[in-house]
């Protein structure tokens, strides 16, 4: 896949931005995401920490729901445009 051809490609820049918000204090999880996106096949971290990752996903989802209302942000953007 072309977007995976470079660590410095746009895909990896977006991935890095996401991971800085999603799991800033978990470099092992970040590395797992990078490995997956480089199509490497070692998923051991995910399987070994699946319960913790699922819990983090739920907490992150709840945070997004509470603090990041996309509809309100879009309305504010349009009003300020």
Jmol script that loads the backbone (N, CA, C; Angstrom):
load data "model"
ATOM      1  N   UNK A   1       0.835  -1.181   0.000  1.00  0.00           N
ATOM      2  CA  UNK A   1       0.000   0.000   0.000  1.00  0.00           C
ATOM      3  C   UNK A   1       0.878   1.242   0.000  1.00  0.00           C
ATOM      4  N   UNK A   2       0.548   2.178  -0.844  1.00  0.00           N
ATOM      5  CA  UNK A   2       1.388   3.361  -1.019  1.00  0.00           C
ATOM      6  C   UNK A   2       1.502   4.191   0.252  1.00  0.00           C
ATOM      7  N   UNK A   3       0.419   4.317   0.998  1.00  0.00           N
ATOM      8  CA  UNK A   3       0.483   5.174   2.187  1.00  0.00           C
ATOM      9  C   UNK A   3       1.309   4.564   3.298  1.00  0.00           C
ATOM     10  N   UNK A   4       1.678   3.310   3.170  1.00  0.00           N
ATOM     11  CA  UNK A   4       2.518   2.662   4.167  1.00  0.00           C
ATOM     12  C   UNK A   4       3.985   2.630   3.761  1.00  0.00           C
ATOM     13  N   UNK A   5       4.311   3.217   2.629  1.00  0.00           N
ATOM     14  CA  UNK A   5       5.653   3.069   2.085  1.00  0.00           C
ATOM     15  C   UNK A   5       6.721   3.842   2.850  1.00  0.00           C
ATOM     16  N   UNK A   6       6.330   4.774   3.679  1.00  0.00           N
ATOM     17  CA  UNK A   6       7.325   5.578   4.376  1.00  0.00           C
ATOM     18  C   UNK A   6       6.875   5.873   5.796  1.00  0.00           C
ATOM     19  N   UNK A   7       7.800   5.775   6.737  1.00  0.00           N
ATOM     20  CA  UNK A   7       7.490   6.147   8.119  1.00  0.00           C
ATOM     21  C   UNK A   7       7.114   7.618   8.205  1.00  0.00           C
ATOM     22  N   UNK A   8       7.613   8.402   7.264  1.00  0.00           N
ATOM     23  CA  UNK A   8       7.364   9.839   7.285  1.00  0.00           C
ATOM     24  C   UNK A   8       6.180  10.239   6.421  1.00  0.00           C
ATOM     25  N   UNK A   9       5.463   9.255   5.875  1.00  0.00           N
ATOM     26  CA  UNK A   9       4.325   9.554   5.018  1.00  0.00           C
ATOM     27  C   UNK A   9       3.175  10.180   5.783  1.00  0.00           C
ATOM     28  N   UNK A  10       2.251  10.720   5.040  1.00  0.00           N
ATOM     29  CA  UNK A  10       1.098  11.397   5.631  1.00  0.00           C
ATOM     30  C   UNK A  10       0.315  10.472   6.557  1.00  0.00           C
ATOM     31  N   UNK A  11       0.166   9.222   6.180  1.00  0.00           N
ATOM     32  CA  UNK A  11      -0.569   8.279   7.028  1.00  0.00           C
ATOM     33  C   UNK A  11       0.057   8.191   8.416  1.00  0.00           C
ATOM     34  N   UNK A  12       1.370   8.102   8.470  1.00  0.00           N
ATOM     35  CA  UNK A  12       2.038   7.974   9.760  1.00  0.00           C
ATOM     36  C   UNK A  12       2.001   9.280  10.553  1.00  0.00           C
ATOM     37  N   UNK A  13       1.961  10.409   9.867  1.00  0.00           N
ATOM     38  CA  UNK A  13       1.802  11.682  10.571  1.00  0.00           C
ATOM     39  C   UNK A  13       0.435  11.742  11.244  1.00  0.00           C
ATOM     40  N   UNK A  14      -0.604  11.295  10.527  1.00  0.00           N
ATOM     41  CA  UNK A  14      -1.948  11.277  11.113  1.00  0.00           C
ATOM     42  C   UNK A  14      -2.025  10.264  12.246  1.00  0.00           C
ATOM     43  N   UNK A  15      -1.396   9.120  12.051  1.00  0.00           N
ATOM     44  CA  UNK A  15      -1.387   8.101  13.097  1.00  0.00           C
ATOM     45  C   UNK A  15      -0.706   8.638  14.352  1.00  0.00           C
ATOM     46  N   UNK A  16       0.413   9.303  14.183  1.00  0.00           N
ATOM     47  CA  UNK A  16       1.125   9.871  15.328  1.00  0.00           C
ATOM     48  C   UNK A  16       0.253  10.890  16.058  1.00  0.00           C
ATOM     49  N   UNK A  17      -0.424  11.748  15.321  1.00  0.00           N
ATOM     50  CA  UNK A  17      -1.304  12.740  15.947  1.00  0.00           C
ATOM     51  C   UNK A  17      -2.401  12.060  16.753  1.00  0.00           C
ATOM     52  N   UNK A  18      -2.986  11.008  16.182  1.00  0.00           N
ATOM     53  CA  UNK A  18      -4.025  10.271  16.899  1.00  0.00           C
ATOM     54  C   UNK A  18      -3.469   9.633  18.168  1.00  0.00           C
ATOM     55  N   UNK A  19      -2.325   8.971  18.053  1.00  0.00           N
ATOM     56  CA  UNK A  19      -1.763   8.261  19.200  1.00  0.00           C
ATOM     57  C   UNK A  19      -1.346   9.210  20.318  1.00  0.00           C
ATOM     58  N   UNK A  20      -0.944  10.422  19.970  1.00  0.00           N
ATOM     59  CA  UNK A  20      -0.600  11.415  20.993  1.00  0.00           C
ATOM     60  C   UNK A  20      -1.815  11.765  21.850  1.00  0.00           C
ATOM     61  N   UNK A  21      -2.999  11.658  21.269  1.00  0.00           N
ATOM     62  CA  UNK A  21      -4.235  11.916  22.017  1.00  0.00           C
ATOM     63  C   UNK A  21      -4.756  10.633  22.668  1.00  0.00           C
ATOM     64  N   UNK A  22      -4.680   9.533  21.941  1.00  0.00           N
ATOM     65  CA  UNK A  22      -5.298   8.280  22.374  1.00  0.00           C
ATOM     66  C   UNK A  22      -4.524   7.585  23.495  1.00  0.00           C
ATOM     67  N   UNK A  23      -3.218   7.517  23.369  1.00  0.00           N
ATOM     68  CA  UNK A  23      -2.422   6.791  24.380  1.00  0.00           C
ATOM     69  C   UNK A  23      -1.056   7.457  24.578  1.00  0.00           C
ATOM     70  N   UNK A  24      -1.043   8.707  25.055  1.00  0.00           N
ATOM     71  CA  UNK A  24       0.224   9.435  25.172  1.00  0.00           C
ATOM     72  C   UNK A  24       1.214   8.814  26.150  1.00  0.00           C
ATOM     73  N   UNK A  25       0.720   8.064  27.123  1.00  0.00           N
ATOM     74  CA  UNK A  25       1.596   7.500  28.156  1.00  0.00           C
ATOM     75  C   UNK A  25       1.846   6.008  27.978  1.00  0.00           C
ATOM     76  N   UNK A  26       1.595   5.499  26.773  1.00  0.00           N
ATOM     77  CA  UNK A  26       1.764   4.066  26.541  1.00  0.00           C
ATOM     78  C   UNK A  26       2.566   3.828  25.257  1.00  0.00           C
ATOM     79  N   UNK A  27       3.885   3.999  25.318  1.00  0.00           N
ATOM     80  CA  UNK A  27       4.703   3.826  24.115  1.00  0.00           C
ATOM     81  C   UNK A  27       4.637   2.411  23.542  1.00  0.00           C
ATOM     82  N   UNK A  28       4.422   1.415  24.375  1.00  0.00           N
ATOM     83  CA  UNK A  28       4.328   0.045  23.856  1.00  0.00           C
ATOM     84  C   UNK A  28       3.098  -0.106  22.966  1.00  0.00           C
ATOM     85  N   UNK A  29       1.985   0.473  23.367  1.00  0.00           N
ATOM     86  CA  UNK A  29       0.781   0.423  22.536  1.00  0.00           C
ATOM     87  C   UNK A  29       0.984   1.233  21.261  1.00  0.00           C
ATOM     88  N   UNK A  30       1.622   2.385  21.378  1.00  0.00           N
ATOM     89  CA  UNK A  30       1.921   3.180  20.184  1.00  0.00           C
ATOM     90  C   UNK A  30       2.769   2.377  19.203  1.00  0.00           C
ATOM     91  N   UNK A  31       3.802   1.720  19.713  1.00  0.00           N
ATOM     92  CA  UNK A  31       4.663   0.913  18.843  1.00  0.00           C
ATOM     93  C   UNK A  31       3.887  -0.210  18.181  1.00  0.00           C
ATOM     94  N   UNK A  32       2.923  -0.772  18.896  1.00  0.00           N
ATOM     95  CA  UNK A  32       2.099  -1.821  18.307  1.00  0.00           C
ATOM     96  C   UNK A  32       1.276  -1.282  17.142  1.00  0.00           C
ATOM     97  N   UNK A  33       0.743  -0.073  17.297  1.00  0.00           N
ATOM     98  CA  UNK A  33       0.001   0.540  16.199  1.00  0.00           C
ATOM     99  C   UNK A  33       0.907   0.790  14.995  1.00  0.00           C
ATOM    100  N   UNK A  34       2.110   1.305  15.254  1.00  0.00           N
ATOM    101  CA  UNK A  34       3.045   1.541  14.151  1.00  0.00           C
ATOM    102  C   UNK A  34       3.404   0.230  13.455  1.00  0.00           C
ATOM    103  N   UNK A  35       3.665  -0.803  14.231  1.00  0.00           N
ATOM    104  CA  UNK A  35       4.006  -2.106  13.644  1.00  0.00           C
ATOM    105  C   UNK A  35       2.869  -2.627  12.786  1.00  0.00           C
ATOM    106  N   UNK A  36       1.660  -2.544  13.305  1.00  0.00           N
ATOM    107  CA  UNK A  36       0.489  -2.997  12.551  1.00  0.00           C
ATOM    108  C   UNK A  36       0.378  -2.235  11.234  1.00  0.00           C
ATOM    109  N   UNK A  37       0.604  -0.929  11.279  1.00  0.00           N
ATOM    110  CA  UNK A  37       0.475  -0.107  10.084  1.00  0.00           C
ATOM    111  C   UNK A  37       1.640  -0.265   9.119  1.00  0.00           C
ATOM    112  N   UNK A  38       2.712  -0.885   9.577  1.00  0.00           N
ATOM    113  CA  UNK A  38       3.812  -1.245   8.668  1.00  0.00           C
ATOM    114  C   UNK A  38       3.631  -2.673   8.170  1.00  0.00           C
ATOM    115  N   UNK A  39       2.474  -3.244   8.477  1.00  0.00           N
ATOM    116  CA  UNK A  39       2.105  -4.605   8.078  1.00  0.00           C
ATOM    117  C   UNK A  39       3.038  -5.651   8.663  1.00  0.00           C
ATOM    118  N   UNK A  40       3.561  -5.367   9.846  1.00  0.00           N
ATOM    119  CA  UNK A  40       4.328  -6.368  10.579  1.00  0.00           C
ATOM    120  C   UNK A  40       3.328  -7.283  11.283  1.00  0.00           C
ATOM    121  N   UNK A  41       3.733  -8.491  11.591  1.00  0.00           N
ATOM    122  CA  UNK A  41       2.759  -9.489  12.036  1.00  0.00           C
ATOM    123  C   UNK A  41       2.861  -9.890  13.498  1.00  0.00           C
ATOM    124  N   UNK A  42       3.596  -9.160  14.293  1.00  0.00           N
ATOM    125  CA  UNK A  42       3.678  -9.492  15.716  1.00  0.00           C
ATOM    126  C   UNK A  42       2.595  -8.722  16.469  1.00  0.00           C
ATOM    127  N   UNK A  43       1.528  -9.431  16.818  1.00  0.00           N
ATOM    128  CA  UNK A  43       0.418  -8.812  17.533  1.00  0.00           C
ATOM    129  C   UNK A  43       0.405  -9.223  19.002  1.00  0.00           C
ATOM    130  N   UNK A  44       1.526  -9.676  19.502  1.00  0.00           N
ATOM    131  CA  UNK A  44       1.575 -10.214  20.863  1.00  0.00           C
ATOM    132  C   UNK A  44       1.169  -9.174  21.908  1.00  0.00           C
ATOM    133  N   UNK A  45       1.585  -7.924  21.739  1.00  0.00           N
ATOM    134  CA  UNK A  45       1.224  -6.905  22.731  1.00  0.00           C
ATOM    135  C   UNK A  45      -0.290  -6.751  22.812  1.00  0.00           C
ATOM    136  N   UNK A  46      -0.947  -6.698  21.648  1.00  0.00           N
ATOM    137  CA  UNK A  46      -2.401  -6.558  21.642  1.00  0.00           C
ATOM    138  C   UNK A  46      -3.068  -7.711  22.387  1.00  0.00           C
ATOM    139  N   UNK A  47      -2.659  -8.942  22.072  1.00  0.00           N
ATOM    140  CA  UNK A  47      -3.305 -10.100  22.701  1.00  0.00           C
ATOM    141  C   UNK A  47      -3.009 -10.160  24.194  1.00  0.00           C
ATOM    142  N   UNK A  48      -1.791  -9.843  24.577  1.00  0.00           N
ATOM    143  CA  UNK A  48      -1.415  -9.912  25.993  1.00  0.00           C
ATOM    144  C   UNK A  48      -2.095  -8.824  26.829  1.00  0.00           C
ATOM    145  N   UNK A  49      -2.463  -7.726  26.200  1.00  0.00           N
ATOM    146  CA  UNK A  49      -3.039  -6.588  26.924  1.00  0.00           C
ATOM    147  C   UNK A  49      -4.454  -6.252  26.453  1.00  0.00           C
ATOM    148  N   UNK A  50      -5.117  -7.216  25.850  1.00  0.00           N
ATOM    149  CA  UNK A  50      -6.422  -6.961  25.243  1.00  0.00           C
ATOM    150  C   UNK A  50      -7.431  -6.386  26.239  1.00  0.00           C
ATOM    151  N   UNK A  51      -7.515  -6.941  27.430  1.00  0.00           N
ATOM    152  CA  UNK A  51      -8.483  -6.440  28.421  1.00  0.00           C
ATOM    153  C   UNK A  51      -8.187  -4.982  28.785  1.00  0.00           C
ATOM    154  N   UNK A  52      -6.911  -4.648  28.967  1.00  0.00           N
ATOM    155  CA  UNK A  52      -6.538  -3.265  29.289  1.00  0.00           C
ATOM    156  C   UNK A  52      -6.843  -2.325  28.125  1.00  0.00           C
ATOM    157  N   UNK A  53      -6.590  -2.785  26.906  1.00  0.00           N
ATOM    158  CA  UNK A  53      -6.857  -1.964  25.720  1.00  0.00           C
ATOM    159  C   UNK A  53      -8.359  -1.732  25.579  1.00  0.00           C
ATOM    160  N   UNK A  54      -9.159  -2.770  25.804  1.00  0.00           N
ATOM    161  CA  UNK A  54     -10.610  -2.612  25.726  1.00  0.00           C
ATOM    162  C   UNK A  54     -11.106  -1.605  26.762  1.00  0.00           C
ATOM    163  N   UNK A  55     -10.574  -1.678  27.972  1.00  0.00           N
ATOM    164  CA  UNK A  55     -10.958  -0.732  29.030  1.00  0.00           C
ATOM    165  C   UNK A  55     -10.562   0.692  28.632  1.00  0.00           C
ATOM    166  N   UNK A  56      -9.355   0.838  28.098  1.00  0.00           N
ATOM    167  CA  UNK A  56      -8.899   2.156  27.657  1.00  0.00           C
ATOM    168  C   UNK A  56      -9.793   2.676  26.529  1.00  0.00           C
ATOM    169  N   UNK A  57     -10.181   1.810  25.592  1.00  0.00           N
ATOM    170  CA  UNK A  57     -11.070   2.216  24.502  1.00  0.00           C
ATOM    171  C   UNK A  57     -12.375   2.783  25.046  1.00  0.00           C
ATOM    172  N   UNK A  58     -12.939   2.110  26.038  1.00  0.00           N
ATOM    173  CA  UNK A  58     -14.194   2.572  26.626  1.00  0.00           C
ATOM    174  C   UNK A  58     -14.010   3.920  27.323  1.00  0.00           C
ATOM    175  N   UNK A  59     -12.914   4.077  28.047  1.00  0.00           N
ATOM    176  CA  UNK A  59     -12.647   5.346  28.725  1.00  0.00           C
ATOM    177  C   UNK A  59     -12.420   6.470  27.720  1.00  0.00           C
ATOM    178  N   UNK A  60     -11.687   6.172  26.645  1.00  0.00           N
ATOM    179  CA  UNK A  60     -11.423   7.174  25.617  1.00  0.00           C
ATOM    180  C   UNK A  60     -12.724   7.549  24.915  1.00  0.00           C
ATOM    181  N   UNK A  61     -13.564   6.553  24.603  1.00  0.00           N
ATOM    182  CA  UNK A  61     -14.866   6.808  23.987  1.00  0.00           C
ATOM    183  C   UNK A  61     -15.701   7.735  24.870  1.00  0.00           C
ATOM    184  N   UNK A  62     -15.750   7.444  26.162  1.00  0.00           N
ATOM    185  CA  UNK A  62     -16.538   8.259  27.083  1.00  0.00           C
ATOM    186  C   UNK A  62     -16.000   9.686  27.160  1.00  0.00           C
ATOM    187  N   UNK A  63     -14.682   9.834  27.150  1.00  0.00           N
ATOM    188  CA  UNK A  63     -14.072  11.163  27.165  1.00  0.00           C
ATOM    189  C   UNK A  63     -14.467  11.944  25.907  1.00  0.00           C
ATOM    190  N   UNK A  64     -14.379  11.288  24.752  1.00  0.00           N
ATOM    191  CA  UNK A  64     -14.732  11.942  23.487  1.00  0.00           C
ATOM    192  C   UNK A  64     -16.195  12.372  23.513  1.00  0.00           C
ATOM    193  N   UNK A  65     -17.064  11.490  23.959  1.00  0.00           N
ATOM    194  CA  UNK A  65     -18.491  11.824  24.028  1.00  0.00           C
ATOM    195  C   UNK A  65     -18.746  13.028  24.927  1.00  0.00           C
ATOM    196  N   UNK A  66     -18.024  13.108  26.019  1.00  0.00           N
ATOM    197  CA  UNK A  66     -18.252  14.176  26.995  1.00  0.00           C
ATOM    198  C   UNK A  66     -17.624  15.504  26.575  1.00  0.00           C
ATOM    199  N   UNK A  67     -16.447  15.461  25.958  1.00  0.00           N
ATOM    200  CA  UNK A  67     -15.673  16.678  25.731  1.00  0.00           C
ATOM    201  C   UNK A  67     -15.518  17.095  24.272  1.00  0.00           C
ATOM    202  N   UNK A  68     -15.896  16.270  23.341  1.00  0.00           N
ATOM    203  CA  UNK A  68     -15.584  16.562  21.935  1.00  0.00           C
ATOM    204  C   UNK A  68     -16.825  16.427  21.065  1.00  0.00           C
ATOM    205  N   UNK A  69     -17.796  17.295  21.269  1.00  0.00           N
ATOM    206  CA  UNK A  69     -19.026  17.249  20.498  1.00  0.00           C
ATOM    207  C   UNK A  69     -18.764  17.824  19.110  1.00  0.00           C
ATOM    208  N   UNK A  70     -18.698  16.956  18.124  1.00  0.00           N
ATOM    209  CA  UNK A  70     -18.366  17.371  16.765  1.00  0.00           C
ATOM    210  C   UNK A  70     -19.405  18.328  16.197  1.00  0.00           C
ATOM    211  N   UNK A  71     -20.674  18.109  16.510  1.00  0.00           N
ATOM    212  CA  UNK A  71     -21.728  19.003  16.022  1.00  0.00           C
ATOM    213  C   UNK A  71     -21.538  20.423  16.516  1.00  0.00           C
ATOM    214  N   UNK A  72     -21.242  20.570  17.795  1.00  0.00           N
ATOM    215  CA  UNK A  72     -21.017  21.903  18.367  1.00  0.00           C
ATOM    216  C   UNK A  72     -19.767  22.532  17.768  1.00  0.00           C
ATOM    217  N   UNK A  73     -18.707  21.757  17.622  1.00  0.00           N
ATOM    218  CA  UNK A  73     -17.470  22.295  17.043  1.00  0.00           C
ATOM    219  C   UNK A  73     -17.693  22.754  15.599  1.00  0.00           C
ATOM    220  N   UNK A  74     -18.470  21.992  14.825  1.00  0.00           N
ATOM    221  CA  UNK A  74     -18.767  22.368  13.447  1.00  0.00           C
ATOM    222  C   UNK A  74     -19.596  23.648  13.419  1.00  0.00           C
ATOM    223  N   UNK A  75     -20.591  23.747  14.279  1.00  0.00           N
ATOM    224  CA  UNK A  75     -21.417  24.952  14.366  1.00  0.00           C
ATOM    225  C   UNK A  75     -20.549  26.168  14.706  1.00  0.00           C
ATOM    226  N   UNK A  76     -19.662  26.030  15.686  1.00  0.00           N
ATOM    227  CA  UNK A  76     -18.776  27.135  16.066  1.00  0.00           C
ATOM    228  C   UNK A  76     -17.864  27.523  14.909  1.00  0.00           C
ATOM    229  N   UNK A  77     -17.351  26.533  14.196  1.00  0.00           N
ATOM    230  CA  UNK A  77     -16.478  26.813  13.052  1.00  0.00           C
ATOM    231  C   UNK A  77     -17.227  27.623  11.998  1.00  0.00           C
ATOM    232  N   UNK A  78     -18.451  27.201  11.686  1.00  0.00           N
ATOM    233  CA  UNK A  78     -19.242  27.894  10.663  1.00  0.00           C
ATOM    234  C   UNK A  78     -19.564  29.313  11.114  1.00  0.00           C
ATOM    235  N   UNK A  79     -19.937  29.477  12.368  1.00  0.00           N
ATOM    236  CA  UNK A  79     -20.272  30.810  12.879  1.00  0.00           C
ATOM    237  C   UNK A  79     -19.061  31.738  12.879  1.00  0.00           C
ATOM    238  N   UNK A  80     -17.886  31.198  13.099  1.00  0.00           N
ATOM    239  CA  UNK A  80     -16.669  32.018  13.141  1.00  0.00           C
ATOM    240  C   UNK A  80     -16.022  32.198  11.780  1.00  0.00           C
ATOM    241  N   UNK A  81     -16.527  31.527  10.772  1.00  0.00           N
ATOM    242  CA  UNK A  81     -15.929  31.580   9.443  1.00  0.00           C
ATOM    243  C   UNK A  81     -16.217  32.873   8.800  1.00  0.00           C
TER     244      UNK A  81
END
end "model"
wireframe off; spacefill off
backbone 0.3
color backbone group
